[in-house]
């Protein structure tokens, strides 16, 4: 079983991505969404569970805490039945995950990844892809590219 803490900045996308990745690896998932994203996260989990059942999978493979907060997340970090933590969010929640357990941890804190375009790139395609990728969610989420490095 995996505990997944998800952020307020891109809650549905992170829930969907983590659910697909973690289920594909053979896990069930307990989500602890950011309190400000509770409703949209719970809705995404409901829709994902419906799709899983419609495809012949088990019910409630994905669950969420009813009232998420940092204390609930910390209890999940220590829960013996959880073998892996997947934490996406600000530095406080990432640090809490590191401090409160010795479990395996995949964590992503605040930050924006760069794009690297090297001398082998198709520049027109690279430029189009960068703009298209940055336009998702109006470029407000933290994982969108905010800078481009060109080499060559």
Buried (B, 14 or more C-beta within 10 A) or exposed (E): BBBBBBBBBBBBBBBBBBBEBBBEEEBBBBBBBBEEBBEBBBEBBEBBBEEBEEEEEEEEBBBBBEEBEBEBBBEBBEBEEBEBBBBBBBEEBBEBBBEBBEBEBBBBBEEEEEBEBEEEBEEEEBBEBBEEEBEEEEEEBBBBBEEEEEEE
